[in-house]
């Protein structure tokens, strides 16, 4: 354990800075180093930590209650592709005009897609109605 004044003298002699590392420790921890180099190392370490993080991807697949068979198969393929890459899929069923009175048609289409991708992902929550849309989020297993 060295006094602060002695550490400052050592730092001046060696042409370095006295950097306070852990001020809340008992006794406080400091080190002799070049401050510019020290900041560079911290920034470099933070960038490395960001690289290793995996940001989850959210992609949307849009449907209508009267979607054709082939169109639905294409949307199922897209949803599977996204889930294989460990991304989340937001399924939106858009209701136009009087389609809002028959939401069960939209639910059927929605659940058909959910069943088709069941081996890759599962719904996060039950479908929600947001305005004229029915929305469901599927997360990878």
C-alpha positions, -999 to +999 in steps of 0.1 A: +000+000+000+015+033-012+004+068-003-011+089-030+016+115-029+044+089-033+025+073-063+022+107-079+059+113-076+066+078-092+042+086-120+060+120-127+094+103-127+084+076-152+064+100-174+031+081-167-003+090-152-018+078-120-051+063-129-078+055-103-092+021-111-115+013-082-123+043-061-149+025-039-125-003-028-108-002+006-080+010+001-087+027-034-069+010-063-048+030-087-022+022-113+006+038-132-001+039-170-003+061-200-038+075-198-043+077-236-032+041-240-055+031-211-085+047-228-077+031-261-076-004-244-110+002-228-126+013-261-110-017-278-123-041-252-158-026-255-158-030-293-148-067-288-177-072-264-201-056-289-189-080-316-196-111-295-232-100-288-259-114-310-286-089-319-319-107-324-334-100-358-372-093-361-387-098-396-423-094-405-445-117-427-477-101-439-508-120-446-545-114-454-575-136-445-581-144-482-545-153-491-541-178-518-526-213-512-494-207-531-489-173-515-493-188-480-467-215-488-443-188-499-448-169-466-443-202-447-410-207-465-399-172-456-409-176-420-390-210-418-359-193-434-359-166-407-364-190-378-335-212-391-313-182-388-324-177-352-345-146-360-379-137-346-409-136-370-437-111-366-468-124-384-494-097-393-528-105-408-543-073-424-580-070-424-596-047-451-631-034-451-657-058-438-631-085-432-629-073-396-663-088-389-649-123-396-616-124-377-618-162-375-607-164-411-576-144-402-570-166-372-572-198-393-546-185-417-524-174-388-526-207-370-519-226-403-486-207-405-479-214-369-485-251-373-463-252-404-433-237-386-439-255-352-407-276-354-386-244-357-404-219-335-432-213-311-456-183-305-444-159-278-480-149-268-515-153-281-524-132-312-533-095-305-555-072-324-538-039-331-562-017-351-570-035-383-542-060-378-539-093-360-503-097-348-484-128-335-447-131-326-429-164-332-395-170-315-370-197-325-369-228-302 
